[in-house]
Amino acid sequence: MPIDPAKALGAEISGGSFSWDRDRVILYHLGLGAGSPPLDPGELEYTYEKHLKVLPSFGVIPAFGSMGGIGNVPGLEFNFAMLLHGEQDLEIHKAIPVEGTVTSQGKVAGLYDKGKAALVILEMTSKDESGETLFVNRFSLFLRGEGGFGGESGPKAGNQAPDRKPDLVVESPTLPQQALIYRLSGDKNPLHADPDFSKLCGFDTPILHGLCSYGIVCRAAVDGALDGDTSRVARYQARFAGVVFPGETIVTSIWRENGRLLVSAATKERESPVITNSAVEIRD
């Protein structure tokens, strides 16, 4: 059945509650490649309880499961095999604690007709046990083959990188087994582990999770441009532009512009775009 914006737009989605502890935070960081070299004080802040901090991109983990809720939205019937995660926008209202519980509630905040696809904006607000908003996620999801229902085509891409050399370039090697570690943070899609399944999807080998690349690039910006101060990230927006094969190196280019960081990333080996139109808003 075709998409019905009158029914789908504004529909509520319940994400439920999610709890985490220090071990879960450390596992997430290890899934991004943290811990090398293992005795480096900065690496230990991501991987050892003594002075543990939380990378802001961890905020996608408690709300990730909510994406499955769009399958129950009235007027939004589609084939999940045709879904692509196009962009991620994360607002962090205050520093994420090393242990916590949040309850997430969301809605279909946007629905656009891209011609051959529909673009759905799923907005999830996660509140801590005191009722205060800790972070807000906006998942931009492309539903291939579901366009043509009429309506606006959506906003144009922003956060364009400047036409000049970056102020900073950070190289982040990934491990051959990187996807196998990251999937333990909750994304068990076989595309990232099963060679037979990845071939069915058009890839010779499993690919790295998009949100893993998202976290790696976030860390490159935090460590490279913010001296490792995770509390300074107020918002992190990114567009997924291509895939990474585990074992490749992600090269992140960073520009300082008007109090924020504009970011893009590509693979070193293939010079293939990974993340574009990305920005980190900095908290003073």
Backbone bond lengths (Angstrom), bond angles and torsions (degrees), N, CA, C in turn:
res aa  C-N    CA-C-N  psi(-1)  N-CA   C-N-CA  omega(-1)  CA-C   N-CA-C  phi
1 M - - - 1.464 - - 1.526 109.27 -
2 P 1.338 118.21 145.07 1.472 120.39 179.04 1.522 110.81 -68.76
3 I 1.324 114.76 157.72 1.460 120.54 178.75 1.521 109.70 -69.50
4 D 1.325 115.33 138.76 1.457 121.93 179.86 1.528 108.45 -115.82
5 P 1.337 118.13 97.89 1.473 120.69 -178.12 1.518 113.06 -58.61
6 A 1.314 117.31 -32.22 1.456 120.25 -178.33 1.526 111.41 -61.42
7 K 1.320 116.47 -31.90 1.461 120.46 179.11 1.532 112.40 -90.16
8 A 1.335 115.88 -38.14 1.463 119.82 -170.70 1.524 113.86 -81.93
9 L 1.333 117.42 -41.89 1.455 120.50 -174.82 1.524 111.07 -64.55
10 G 1.318 116.12 124.54 1.457 121.73 -179.66 1.517 114.10 89.53
11 A 1.328 117.67 -5.14 1.460 120.50 179.70 1.522 110.59 -60.80
12 E 1.320 116.27 140.27 1.456 121.22 -177.92 1.530 111.09 -83.64
13 I 1.339 114.70 147.61 1.456 122.27 178.16 1.521 107.95 -133.92
14 S 1.311 117.13 127.57 1.452 121.25 179.72 1.520 109.63 -95.47
15 G 1.326 115.69 127.30 1.456 119.96 178.59 1.514 113.28 -99.29
16 G 1.354 117.48 -10.98 1.455 120.77 179.69 1.515 113.06 72.74
17 S 1.323 116.32 -162.92 1.461 121.43 -177.81 1.525 110.66 -106.69
18 F 1.317 115.22 157.23 1.456 121.52 -179.27 1.521 108.08 -148.25
19 S 1.337 116.33 131.76 1.467 121.45 178.66 1.520 109.88 -120.13
20 W 1.332 115.34 149.70 1.456 119.65 176.77 1.520 109.62 -143.08
21 D 1.323 114.84 159.18 1.460 121.74 176.34 1.527 108.99 -129.87
22 R 1.324 116.23 -174.14 1.455 120.60 -177.41 1.531 112.68 -61.07
23 D 1.332 115.86 -38.82 1.466 118.72 -179.43 1.520 111.49 -62.32
24 R 1.326 116.52 -38.57 1.465 119.58 -179.24 1.531 110.46 -68.55
25 V 1.300 116.90 -37.27 1.466 120.95 177.07 1.526 110.25 -64.23
26 I 1.332 115.87 -45.96 1.465 120.09 179.78 1.524 110.50 -62.37
27 L 1.330 117.54 -42.62 1.463 120.79 178.72 1.526 110.80 -60.35
28 Y 1.323 116.79 -40.78 1.463 120.11 177.13 1.521 110.61 -60.76
29 H 1.318 117.01 -46.05 1.464 120.45 -179.67 1.531 111.39 -63.85
30 L 1.323 116.91 -40.42 1.470 119.92 176.91 1.524 110.19 -62.68
31 G 1.328 116.68 -34.49 1.457 121.02 177.61 1.508 113.20 -66.31
32 L 1.341 116.36 -17.74 1.466 121.67 176.66 1.527 111.74 -96.24
33 G 1.341 116.77 -1.48 1.458 120.00 178.99 1.512 114.95 98.48
34 A 1.335 117.65 8.27 1.465 120.13 178.75 1.526 110.14 -66.76
35 G 1.336 115.74 154.95 1.452 120.71 175.55 1.508 114.74 107.05
36 S 1.312 117.99 10.26 1.462 121.48 179.01 1.529 109.69 -131.01
37 P 1.359 115.58 119.61 1.473 128.84 -1.91 1.533 112.01 -73.53
38 P 1.313 117.66 146.56 1.470 121.29 -170.07 1.521 115.20 -67.15
39 L 1.333 118.76 -20.19 1.462 120.73 -179.26 1.518 112.69 -97.54
40 D 1.307 117.42 -0.11 1.459 120.82 -179.97 1.533 109.57 -68.54
41 P 1.343 118.89 128.39 1.467 120.74 -178.12 1.521 113.08 -56.55
42 G 1.345 117.41 -38.03 1.459 119.91 179.02 1.511 112.68 -66.57
43 E 1.329 116.95 -36.47 1.468 120.72 177.94 1.523 110.71 -69.37
44 L 1.326 116.53 -37.23 1.464 120.13 -179.77 1.527 111.62 -66.36
45 E 1.316 117.62 -26.65 1.469 119.57 177.13 1.529 111.29 -66.48
46 Y 1.320 117.34 -19.14 1.459 121.70 176.09 1.530 113.01 -97.09
47 T 1.333 116.79 -17.81 1.473 118.80 -167.41 1.527 114.78 -128.58
48 Y 1.333 118.51 1.48 1.464 121.56 -177.37 1.519 108.75 -135.90
49 E 1.324 115.66 139.27 1.464 121.08 -171.20 1.527 114.17 -63.47
50 K 1.336 118.35 -25.46 1.465 121.98 -169.39 1.522 112.89 -55.19
51 H 1.326 117.98 -50.68 1.468 121.65 179.55 1.532 109.62 -127.43
52 L 1.304 116.43 41.91 1.460 121.56 -172.65 1.531 112.17 -64.16
53 K 1.326 114.74 136.42 1.460 122.17 173.23 1.518 108.26 -126.88
54 V 1.335 116.53 167.06 1.468 120.81 -175.17 1.526 109.41 -117.89
55 L 1.322 115.92 122.45 1.456 120.13 175.66 1.528 108.85 -64.06
56 P 1.328 119.40 134.75 1.466 121.14 -176.35 1.526 114.44 -54.89
57 S 1.335 117.74 -33.57 1.460 120.14 -178.02 1.522 112.81 -65.20
58 F 1.333 117.78 -11.74 1.471 120.51 173.73 1.521 110.63 -57.92
59 G 1.325 116.97 -22.30 1.461 121.06 -179.14 1.519 114.42 -60.48
60 V 1.334 118.22 -16.14 1.471 119.55 177.18 1.527 111.21 -76.54
61 I 1.328 117.36 -23.39 1.467 121.07 -172.71 1.532 112.48 -66.24
62 P 1.345 120.10 -50.00 1.464 118.91 -178.90 1.523 114.14 -62.06
63 A 1.339 117.77 -25.38 1.469 120.76 -176.38 1.523 112.87 -101.13
64 F 1.342 117.57 -4.85 1.466 120.02 -173.31 1.525 112.73 -58.26
65 G 1.318 116.64 -43.45 1.457 120.08 -177.20 1.511 113.91 -63.20
66 S 1.326 116.48 -18.71 1.461 120.39 -178.24 1.525 112.12 -67.02
67 M 1.337 117.67 -21.25 1.460 119.55 179.69 1.520 111.66 -58.83
68 G 1.335 115.71 -31.55 1.458 119.02 178.84 1.511 112.66 -64.97
69 G 1.344 116.57 -20.13 1.457 120.24 -179.09 1.512 114.29 -67.40
70 I 1.340 118.07 -17.12 1.459 118.07 -179.23 1.529 111.34 -69.77
71 G 1.333 116.36 -15.88 1.461 119.27 177.29 1.517 112.93 -68.00
72 N 1.339 116.91 -15.23 1.466 121.19 -179.76 1.520 112.83 -105.25
73 V 1.328 117.00 6.65 1.453 120.08 -178.34 1.533 110.24 -78.43
74 P 1.325 118.22 126.03 1.472 119.98 177.85 1.520 110.92 -62.85
75 G 1.324 116.24 139.62 1.452 120.65 179.68 1.515 114.05 78.94
76 L 1.337 117.02 11.82 1.459 120.60 -176.86 1.534 109.78 -135.14
77 E 1.315 115.24 57.18 1.462 120.70 178.98 1.528 109.47 -87.40
78 F 1.334 116.46 131.25 1.462 120.50 -178.40 1.523 109.40 -160.78
79 N 1.334 115.65 169.14 1.459 122.70 178.03 1.523 108.34 -90.57
80 F 1.341 118.13 118.23 1.461 121.76 -177.50 1.527 112.00 -60.06
81 A 1.320 117.45 -25.92 1.467 120.49 178.64 1.526 111.70 -66.88
82 M 1.328 117.08 -15.31 1.468 121.99 -178.40 1.522 112.38 -100.62
83 L 1.338 116.59 8.97 1.462 121.02 -178.41 1.526 110.74 -88.01
84 L 1.323 116.59 133.74 1.455 122.89 173.71 1.522 109.39 -125.54
85 H 1.320 116.04 137.66 1.468 121.56 176.77 1.522 107.19 -84.65
86 G 1.328 117.45 108.11 1.452 120.77 -172.80 1.517 115.25 -89.88
87 E 1.339 117.06 -43.13 1.465 120.90 -177.73 1.523 109.46 -145.14
88 Q 1.325 115.02 160.25 1.455 121.42 175.04 1.516 109.23 -137.30
89 D 1.327 115.34 131.63 1.464 122.10 -179.97 1.524 107.01 -129.15
90 L 1.325 116.85 118.53 1.456 122.17 -176.90 1.521 109.88 -123.23
91 E 1.331 116.81 120.80 1.458 122.55 173.69 1.522 108.83 -102.58
92 I 1.326 117.27 127.04 1.458 122.07 179.76 1.521 107.93 -109.48
93 H 1.314 116.71 113.29 1.459 120.86 -175.56 1.530 112.33 -79.91
94 K 1.324 116.45 -29.24 1.463 120.74 174.47 1.522 107.88 -156.66
95 A 1.328 116.37 161.85 1.458 120.95 -175.35 1.524 110.99 -54.26
96 I 1.318 116.10 135.14 1.463 121.33 -178.46 1.527 108.87 -76.48
97 P 1.329 118.10 126.98 1.472 120.54 -178.41 1.531 111.83 -75.32
98 V 1.333 116.63 161.52 1.462 120.87 -179.12 1.525 111.99 -73.67
99 E 1.313 117.34 -17.43 1.461 122.88 173.31 1.517 107.83 -138.65
100 G 1.314 116.56 143.37 1.458 117.87 -179.86 1.507 113.19 178.58
101 T 1.315 114.08 174.32 1.463 122.93 176.16 1.515 107.89 -138.78
102 V 1.314 116.64 134.46 1.463 120.65 175.46 1.521 109.40 -128.79
103 T 1.310 114.17 154.25 1.466 121.34 171.52 1.516 106.98 -116.38
104 S 1.321 115.78 128.71 1.464 120.44 -175.65 1.518 111.17 -110.47
105 Q 1.299 115.02 141.32 1.454 122.93 176.34 1.511 107.38 -140.05
106 G 1.328 116.82 139.94 1.455 117.50 -175.42 1.503 114.21 -145.58
107 K 1.335 113.69 -172.49 1.446 120.96 -178.87 1.529 109.35 -159.63
108 V 1.318 115.69 163.46 1.455 121.14 170.03 1.521 106.27 -80.76
109 A 1.336 115.91 103.10 1.456 120.78 -172.57 1.518 113.04 -89.52
110 G 1.323 117.86 -15.69 1.461 121.33 -179.71 1.513 110.64 -155.70
111 L 1.326 116.09 148.00 1.465 121.60 178.91 1.518 107.41 -149.79
112 Y 1.338 115.93 114.69 1.462 120.78 -173.30 1.526 110.96 -126.81
113 D 1.322 115.18 148.46 1.456 122.20 179.85 1.526 108.53 -97.83
114 K 1.344 116.31 111.00 1.462 121.48 -179.40 1.533 112.02 -97.80
115 G 1.316 116.66 13.97 1.462 120.23 179.80 1.515 111.64 90.93
116 K 1.331 116.57 -78.73 1.459 120.82 179.11 1.529 112.50 -92.21
117 A 1.300 116.21 -1.21 1.458 120.34 -178.80 1.521 110.34 -151.84
118 A 1.312 114.75 160.79 1.463 120.93 172.61 1.524 107.74 -105.22
119 L 1.313 116.45 143.70 1.460 122.06 175.67 1.519 108.06 -111.64
120 V 1.325 115.56 118.93 1.456 121.80 -178.78 1.527 108.66 -111.81
121 I 1.333 116.76 129.17 1.461 121.85 175.48 1.523 107.72 -103.62
122 L 1.318 115.48 112.39 1.455 121.51 178.53 1.523 108.43 -101.27
123 E 1.321 117.31 116.93 1.462 122.29 -177.97 1.519 110.07 -107.32
124 M 1.343 115.55 123.67 1.455 120.72 -179.44 1.534 109.32 -122.16
125 T 1.313 116.40 124.79 1.462 122.47 177.20 1.515 109.12 -104.05
126 S 1.339 115.97 126.00 1.465 121.45 -177.46 1.520 109.54 -112.53
127 K 1.346 115.53 122.26 1.462 121.57 -178.36 1.517 110.47 -112.49
128 D 1.353 115.01 144.16 1.458 119.60 179.78 1.527 110.46 -80.10
129 E 1.317 115.70 -175.52 1.468 119.99 -174.11 1.531 112.75 -69.01
130 S 1.334 117.12 -16.50 1.458 120.04 176.58 1.527 111.64 -86.71
131 G 1.344 116.54 -5.00 1.457 121.09 -179.74 1.518 113.98 91.06
132 E 1.328 117.18 1.32 1.463 120.89 178.54 1.523 110.87 -85.99
133 T 1.333 116.39 143.08 1.455 120.60 178.17 1.520 109.94 -69.71
134 L 1.338 115.66 125.42 1.464 120.71 179.07 1.527 110.37 -94.46
135 F 1.333 115.93 -44.52 1.463 119.58 176.37 1.526 110.20 -158.22
136 V 1.329 114.65 160.25 1.465 122.45 178.66 1.526 107.91 -128.51
137 N 1.329 115.82 127.83 1.459 121.77 177.18 1.523 109.92 -107.19
138 R 1.326 115.54 140.57 1.466 121.16 169.80 1.525 107.96 -125.29
139 F 1.315 114.65 110.28 1.456 121.47 178.20 1.531 108.20 -93.36
140 S 1.328 117.59 122.97 1.461 121.59 175.32 1.525 107.68 -98.65
141 L 1.322 116.33 114.92 1.454 121.80 -172.38 1.526 110.86 -117.29
142 F 1.332 116.15 126.19 1.461 121.33 176.45 1.520 109.15 -93.46
143 L 1.323 115.48 125.68 1.460 121.73 176.09 1.520 107.21 -105.78
144 R 1.325 115.86 96.90 1.461 120.51 -175.85 1.527 111.12 -65.47
145 G 1.322 114.47 138.35 1.454 120.24 178.87 1.514 114.81 82.03
146 E 1.341 117.42 5.61 1.471 120.47 -175.34 1.524 112.77 -113.31
147 G 1.337 118.23 16.04 1.458 120.42 177.59 1.515 111.42 -82.57
148 G 1.321 115.15 -175.16 1.448 120.32 177.10 1.505 115.81 88.90
149 F 1.341 117.84 11.40 1.460 120.27 -178.91 1.525 112.00 -91.56
150 G 1.351 116.65 -5.06 1.465 120.51 179.30 1.520 112.22 93.32
151 G 1.317 114.94 159.47 1.460 119.42 179.05 1.510 112.08 112.29
152 E 1.324 116.03 -177.27 1.455 122.22 -177.43 1.524 111.29 -67.76
153 S 1.347 114.54 153.86 1.464 119.19 180.00 1.520 112.18 -90.83
154 G 1.318 116.76 -7.61 1.458 119.78 176.27 1.513 113.08 101.50
155 P 1.329 116.80 165.25 1.468 121.18 -178.05 1.528 111.46 -69.13
156 K 1.336 115.41 154.34 1.461 120.32 176.58 1.529 109.89 -76.47
157 A 1.305 114.97 155.91 1.467 120.03 -179.72 1.520 110.81 -64.49
158 G 1.312 116.01 136.49 1.462 121.38 177.75 1.517 110.99 -112.53
159 N 1.316 115.45 -161.64 1.463 122.37 177.15 1.527 112.46 53.94
160 Q 1.334 115.94 46.32 1.455 120.61 179.26 1.531 110.34 -72.35
161 A 1.328 115.65 135.95 1.463 119.76 177.39 1.521 110.07 -68.70
162 P 1.322 119.04 142.14 1.467 122.19 179.86 1.527 111.88 -63.76
163 D 1.322 114.79 155.89 1.464 120.70 178.61 1.530 109.32 -88.21
164 R 1.312 115.23 63.37 1.461 122.07 177.08 1.523 108.07 -157.43
165 K 1.310 115.66 169.21 1.454 119.45 179.88 1.527 110.29 -63.80
166 P 1.318 117.74 143.39 1.466 119.57 178.87 1.522 111.56 -65.71
167 D 1.313 115.13 153.91 1.459 120.26 176.99 1.530 111.26 -75.39
168 L 1.328 115.03 -22.90 1.459 119.40 -175.88 1.521 109.16 -154.46
169 V 1.317 116.94 140.73 1.466 122.77 175.70 1.522 108.12 -127.76
170 V 1.334 116.53 129.46 1.458 121.97 -177.99 1.529 108.91 -123.29
171 E 1.326 116.54 129.36 1.458 121.22 176.20 1.524 110.00 -100.65
172 S 1.342 116.03 130.88 1.466 121.90 -178.33 1.526 108.90 -125.53
173 P 1.332 118.24 97.50 1.469 119.84 176.89 1.521 110.52 -66.88
174 T 1.313 116.99 143.35 1.462 121.10 173.02 1.522 108.84 -109.16
175 L 1.314 115.82 156.23 1.460 121.94 179.73 1.529 110.27 -86.66
176 P 1.325 118.23 152.61 1.466 119.89 174.66 1.530 112.48 -57.82
177 Q 1.336 116.80 -29.67 1.467 121.98 -179.88 1.526 112.49 -99.17
178 Q 1.352 117.63 16.81 1.467 120.89 -174.48 1.520 113.03 -57.36
179 A 1.325 117.99 -44.99 1.466 121.13 -178.50 1.525 111.71 -65.06
180 L 1.321 117.16 -32.70 1.465 120.71 179.62 1.514 111.46 -68.24
181 I 1.331 116.52 -29.01 1.467 119.98 176.07 1.525 109.99 -80.08
182 Y 1.333 116.07 -46.94 1.462 118.90 -175.56 1.530 111.93 -62.33
183 R 1.332 118.18 -34.63 1.465 120.00 -176.69 1.527 112.04 -60.61
184 L 1.332 117.73 -20.82 1.460 121.38 178.61 1.522 112.13 -71.43
185 S 1.329 116.80 -8.51 1.470 120.14 174.82 1.522 111.54 -85.29
186 G 1.345 117.39 -0.86 1.466 118.55 171.78 1.499 117.54 133.20
187 D 1.343 118.61 -18.24 1.467 120.11 -178.55 1.522 108.97 -96.74
188 K 1.331 116.43 98.25 1.462 122.03 -175.66 1.524 112.86 -96.43
189 N 1.327 117.95 20.28 1.457 121.07 177.56 1.534 109.37 -54.21
190 P 1.352 118.46 123.58 1.470 120.71 -178.02 1.528 113.66 -62.97
191 L 1.326 117.21 -14.46 1.463 120.63 177.49 1.526 111.36 -56.97
192 H 1.330 116.16 -23.98 1.456 120.48 -174.38 1.535 112.93 -101.39
193 A 1.336 116.74 5.63 1.465 119.36 -178.29 1.525 113.97 -142.27
194 D 1.317 117.62 -33.48 1.465 122.70 -171.14 1.534 110.53 -97.28
195 P 1.338 118.74 111.79 1.471 120.89 -178.96 1.521 113.37 -59.86
196 D 1.328 117.32 -37.82 1.465 119.94 -179.88 1.529 110.73 -65.80
197 F 1.339 115.75 -42.08 1.463 119.54 -179.95 1.527 110.71 -67.44
198 S 1.328 117.00 -40.88 1.470 119.44 -179.03 1.527 110.90 -63.06
199 K 1.330 117.30 -35.09 1.471 120.32 177.13 1.522 110.75 -64.55
200 L 1.323 116.85 -37.25 1.471 120.51 177.58 1.531 110.53 -63.52
201 C 1.329 115.90 -27.67 1.471 121.40 -179.19 1.532 112.28 -90.88
202 G 1.343 116.66 1.48 1.455 119.77 176.07 1.516 115.88 96.53
203 F 1.347 117.47 11.39 1.463 121.13 179.85 1.528 109.63 -116.47
204 D 1.321 116.47 138.07 1.463 120.78 -179.27 1.519 112.21 -64.85
205 T 1.329 115.91 -34.09 1.460 121.91 179.07 1.529 108.89 -138.28
206 P 1.335 118.53 163.45 1.471 120.49 176.70 1.522 111.57 -57.37
207 I 1.324 115.45 148.01 1.457 121.81 -179.42 1.530 110.33 -107.81
208 L 1.312 115.10 161.78 1.463 120.86 178.05 1.537 109.72 -74.15
209 H 1.303 116.77 145.58 1.458 121.49 176.24 1.532 110.46 -58.88
210 G 1.324 116.45 139.89 1.456 119.95 176.16 1.518 112.05 -60.15
211 L 1.340 116.40 -39.77 1.462 119.22 -179.40 1.525 112.05 -74.03
212 C 1.332 117.57 -17.84 1.458 119.88 171.32 1.527 109.35 -70.79
213 S 1.337 116.32 -46.57 1.471 120.12 175.29 1.528 110.32 -58.82
214 Y 1.333 115.55 -40.16 1.468 122.05 178.32 1.529 110.53 -57.02
215 G 1.323 116.68 -44.50 1.456 121.17 179.46 1.516 112.45 -70.08
216 I 1.333 117.12 -39.40 1.461 120.94 179.40 1.526 110.25 -61.95
217 V 1.318 116.52 -42.95 1.462 120.64 179.99 1.531 110.46 -68.91
218 C 1.312 117.22 -36.87 1.470 120.34 175.26 1.522 110.41 -59.92
219 R 1.315 115.63 -45.36 1.458 119.02 -179.60 1.525 111.47 -64.85
220 A 1.334 117.19 -37.98 1.461 120.38 177.76 1.525 110.70 -59.20
221 A 1.348 116.24 -40.50 1.461 120.69 179.76 1.525 111.33 -70.60
222 V 1.332 116.97 -43.64 1.467 120.59 -178.89 1.514 111.45 -64.39
223 D 1.333 116.66 -48.18 1.463 119.72 -177.28 1.526 111.82 -74.89
224 G 1.340 116.05 -36.58 1.446 119.36 -175.49 1.515 114.64 -79.44
225 A 1.337 116.23 -37.68 1.468 119.50 -173.35 1.523 114.31 -113.98
226 L 1.336 118.23 -15.86 1.465 120.77 -176.12 1.526 112.08 -119.90
227 D 1.319 116.53 17.30 1.470 121.63 177.97 1.521 112.90 54.89
228 G 1.321 116.37 31.77 1.450 120.29 176.31 1.509 115.14 77.63
229 D 1.334 117.84 8.32 1.465 121.25 -177.64 1.526 109.51 -83.60
230 T 1.314 116.77 94.88 1.469 122.06 -176.76 1.521 112.61 -66.28
231 S 1.337 117.91 -23.33 1.467 120.96 -176.79 1.527 112.68 -72.36
232 R 1.329 118.09 -12.05 1.470 120.68 -175.47 1.528 113.02 -84.89
233 V 1.304 118.01 -9.34 1.467 120.14 -179.39 1.527 109.68 -83.33
234 A 1.328 115.90 117.70 1.458 121.34 179.31 1.535 111.74 -99.08
235 R 1.322 116.53 -26.96 1.456 120.34 -179.47 1.527 108.58 -159.81
236 Y 1.318 115.93 145.92 1.463 120.97 179.98 1.526 108.26 -140.73
237 Q 1.333 115.62 113.65 1.455 122.57 -179.44 1.528 109.55 -114.88
238 A 1.328 116.97 141.50 1.459 119.98 179.64 1.523 110.71 -155.11
239 R 1.332 115.21 149.17 1.466 122.70 174.20 1.529 107.84 -111.74
240 F 1.330 116.65 131.88 1.457 121.42 178.44 1.523 109.11 -82.03
241 A 1.347 115.69 120.25 1.464 120.81 -172.11 1.521 113.82 -113.29
242 G 1.321 118.19 -11.28 1.459 120.04 -178.08 1.514 110.82 -179.14
243 V 1.333 115.78 177.63 1.460 120.80 -173.77 1.526 111.32 -102.51
244 V 1.328 114.01 159.14 1.457 122.98 174.00 1.525 107.66 -121.61
245 F 1.310 116.87 133.99 1.458 121.06 173.81 1.525 107.85 -94.91
246 P 1.346 117.53 130.15 1.462 119.77 -179.27 1.529 111.60 -50.70
247 G 1.330 115.29 132.56 1.450 121.72 -176.11 1.514 112.81 106.44
248 E 1.345 116.03 -16.93 1.463 119.39 177.32 1.531 110.18 -79.82
249 T 1.316 115.34 166.22 1.464 121.86 177.81 1.522 109.76 -106.60
250 I 1.329 115.81 129.68 1.465 121.19 176.50 1.528 108.18 -93.05
251 V 1.325 115.61 124.01 1.458 121.67 178.98 1.529 108.57 -104.10
252 T 1.321 116.54 115.67 1.459 122.54 -176.69 1.526 110.28 -104.04
253 S 1.330 115.91 124.57 1.462 122.40 176.77 1.521 108.55 -103.35
254 I 1.334 116.11 135.86 1.463 121.35 -173.38 1.524 110.06 -130.53
255 W 1.338 115.41 131.90 1.463 121.84 175.89 1.531 108.87 -119.90
256 R 1.310 117.28 134.45 1.463 121.19 174.31 1.528 108.18 -89.81
257 E 1.333 116.20 119.54 1.460 121.14 -175.73 1.523 110.50 -141.45
258 N 1.334 116.92 115.12 1.466 121.83 171.76 1.526 113.10 51.89
259 G 1.305 116.41 47.42 1.450 120.44 174.93 1.509 115.62 78.51
260 R 1.301 117.51 12.59 1.459 120.74 176.32 1.522 108.91 -141.78
261 L 1.320 115.53 173.73 1.455 121.63 179.52 1.521 109.26 -111.90
262 L 1.333 116.68 126.18 1.456 121.38 171.28 1.518 107.16 -98.00
263 V 1.327 116.47 137.06 1.456 120.96 -167.02 1.524 111.06 -136.56
264 S 1.319 116.24 143.70 1.461 121.92 167.85 1.520 107.47 -144.16
265 A 1.338 116.03 157.52 1.463 119.70 -177.61 1.519 110.04 -144.65
266 A 1.324 115.29 149.90 1.465 122.08 179.27 1.519 108.62 -147.69
267 T 1.331 116.44 163.31 1.450 119.64 175.33 1.529 109.61 -78.10
268 K 1.308 116.36 142.59 1.457 120.82 179.34 1.521 111.10 -72.24
269 E 1.324 115.82 -39.88 1.459 120.53 -173.55 1.521 112.91 -72.20
270 R 1.327 117.71 -39.66 1.471 121.26 -176.08 1.521 112.78 -109.93
271 E 1.346 116.38 -5.72 1.457 121.74 -176.07 1.527 110.76 52.41
272 S 1.324 115.05 39.28 1.464 122.15 -177.77 1.524 109.69 -100.99
273 P 1.336 118.52 132.54 1.469 120.43 -179.71 1.527 112.17 -58.46
274 V 1.313 115.21 141.76 1.465 122.06 178.04 1.524 110.23 -116.59
275 I 1.323 115.72 -53.46 1.465 122.04 178.65 1.523 108.55 -134.25
276 T 1.339 116.15 133.83 1.460 121.92 178.38 1.527 109.05 -132.17
277 N 1.327 115.94 176.18 1.470 121.35 175.45 1.522 111.57 46.97
278 S 1.306 114.70 45.09 1.461 120.78 -174.89 1.527 109.94 -109.01
279 A 1.333 115.09 144.43 1.461 120.89 177.91 1.514 110.82 -145.14
280 V 1.329 114.81 142.93 1.461 122.02 173.40 1.518 107.36 -116.13
281 E 1.324 115.88 116.55 1.462 120.54 175.35 1.512 108.91 -86.41
282 I 1.327 116.16 133.11 1.452 121.67 -170.79 1.529 110.81 -102.24
283 R 1.320 115.07 134.37 1.455 121.01 175.87 1.528 109.07 -91.61
284 D 1.326 116.83 129.29 1.469 120.42 -179.76 1.520 111.57 -71.30
